[in-house]
């Protein structure tokens, strides 16, 4: 979508990381936290603004990450789930006159700037494809904003992605939920 309005990124980072035992947002991968990595990748892809939705342990996460000019949004009811975090993030980017939004999480270390750019090439909904299914990161043109703002619960945008085009994401099924996942992420991506 060269020469068009900006594309925002909404990075979902509100969860409590119960299975990991400590905030995954602060888990180190190489010389940066998982959240710092997600913000860096979104910026490198050309996303502007970059919006980070925080919730559980938001003060600790904010203090432990260098997020630069990323806009942080606090989700007081983060336990409602991913859908409500997406809705809040999209509300925050609407006033920025963007052409669309990339929705991503902070715990998928396989995501690269190049992958995000491939999602944003056309003004159509696109999902990442891995492990035989569609998921985030996903790109939604602005015409989806009303539907995204209506999301609630922990389902996320799954229904909106049913008819979306896809872009393969190798190792995309790896999200850091457990200590074993973090160890695998460090082996695969910790030396980039």
TACORSUL-V561220 format. One record per pair of residues at least 24 apart in sequence whose ideal C-beta (glycine too) atoms are under 7 Angstrom apart, sorted by sequence separation. I is the first residue (numbers start at 1). J is the second residue. D is the distance in whole Angstrom. If there is no record, write none. Layout:
i=[I/I]
j=[J/J]
d=[D/D]
//
This chain:
i=[99/35/111/138/11/134/11/39/36/35/36/134/11/33/39/105/33/53/104/134/9/103/104/23/103/127/26/53/102/103/125/25/53/125/23/102/103/127/129/9/23/26/51/126/129/8/11/13/14/26/100/101/125/126/127/128/129/130/7/11/13/14/15/16/25/100/126/129/8/9/10/11/12/13/14/15/51/100/124/126/128/6/9/11/14/51/99/100/130/131/8/10/99/130/49/98/128/49/13/119/118/94/115/103/115/47/90/90/91/111/90/110/42/110/14/87/110/42/86/87/110/15/87/14/87/108/110/86/87/109/38/84/108/109/38/45/83/84/107/44/47/83/107/12/41/83/86/105/14/35/41/45/46/83/86/34/37/41/45/80/81/82/83/12/34/80/81/83/12/42/82/34/41/10/109/10/10/29/109/25/24/10/24/8/8/6/8/7/10/5/6/7/5/6/7/8/9/10/11/12/13/5/7/12/4/7/9/11/1/7/1/1/1/1/34/27/24/27/20/29/20/29/19/20/21/19/20/29/30/29/30/20/30]
j=[123/61/137/164/38/161/39/67/65/65/66/164/42/64/70/136/65/85/136/166/42/136/137/57/137/161/61/88/137/138/160/61/89/161/60/139/140/164/166/47/61/64/89/164/167/47/50/52/53/65/139/140/164/165/166/167/168/169/47/51/53/54/55/56/65/140/166/169/49/50/51/52/53/54/55/56/92/141/165/167/169/48/51/53/56/93/141/142/172/173/51/53/142/173/93/142/172/96/61/167/167/145/167/157/169/102/145/148/149/169/149/169/102/170/75/148/171/104/148/149/172/78/150/78/151/172/174/151/152/174/104/151/175/176/106/113/151/152/175/113/116/152/176/82/111/153/156/175/85/106/112/116/117/154/157/106/109/113/117/152/153/154/155/85/107/153/154/156/86/116/156/109/116/86/185/89/90/109/189/106/106/93/107/93/96/96/98/98/101/97/98/99/98/99/100/101/102/103/104/105/106/99/101/106/99/102/104/106/99/120/120/121/122/123/176/176/176/182/176/185/177/186/177/178/179/178/179/189/190/190/191/182/192]
d=[7/7/6/7/5/5/6/6/5/5/6/6/6/7/5/6/5/5/6/6/4/5/4/5/7/4/6/6/6/5/7/5/5/7/6/5/7/4/4/4/6/5/5/6/7/6/7/6/5/7/6/5/4/5/5/6/5/5/6/7/6/6/7/4/7/6/7/7/5/5/5/5/6/6/3/6/5/4/6/6/4/5/7/7/6/5/7/6/3/4/6/7/6/5/6/7/5/6/7/6/5/6/7/6/6/6/6/4/6/7/5/6/7/6/5/6/4/7/6/5/5/7/7/4/5/6/6/5/7/7/6/7/5/7/4/4/4/5/5/4/7/5/4/6/6/5/6/7/5/5/6/4/7/7/6/5/7/5/5/6/5/5/5/5/6/7/3/5/7/7/4/7/7/7/5/3/6/6/4/5/7/6/5/4/6/7/4/6/6/6/5/6/6/7/5/5/5/5/6/5/4/4/7/7/5/6/6/6/6/5/6/7/7/6/6/6/5/6/7/6/6/6/5/6/7/5/6/6/5/5/7/7/6]
//
